[in-house]
C-alpha cells in the first residue's frame, strides 16, 4: 500500500475509532448496591448505597449539588431486554428497594435523553440485578 493511500485510509478510520471509544465499557466488572435518588429533574437518578448518606449530608454545604451529582450519581441501562429491571416490583415498596447490580461503567460520559434536555452523565450498564428488601 502506498504512503498516500495509507494516510487516506488512516484518516477515514480514525474518526470511526474515536466514535467507537465513546461506547467502551471499563474492563472491571463491578457489583454495586444502588439507591434511587428521585430528583425532580433530568439528572442521573442513581447513587451507590455507600455514598447515599454522604451525598445528603453534604448537599447543602459549600459543595454545589450539581458537583455532587456529577461525582456520585449515574444512570442505569440494561445490557439486554432480558435483564430489564422489574420497575413495578421496585416501586411497590416504600422506601424503594436497594438494587444490587453487576456490570460496568462506560469509560466516557454518555448522552442521556431527558424530558427537557439531553445531559451528559456517567452510565452503568448492568448484566444482572436483584433487590434487597429493606
Secondary structure, DSSP 8 states (H G I E B T S, - for coil): --HHHHHHHHHHHHHHHHHHHTT-B-S--EEEEEEE---SSSS--EEEHHHHHHHHHHTTSSS-HHHHHHHHEEEEEESSGGG---HHHHHTSSS--EEEEEEEEBSS-EEEE-SS-EEEE-EEEEEEEEEE--
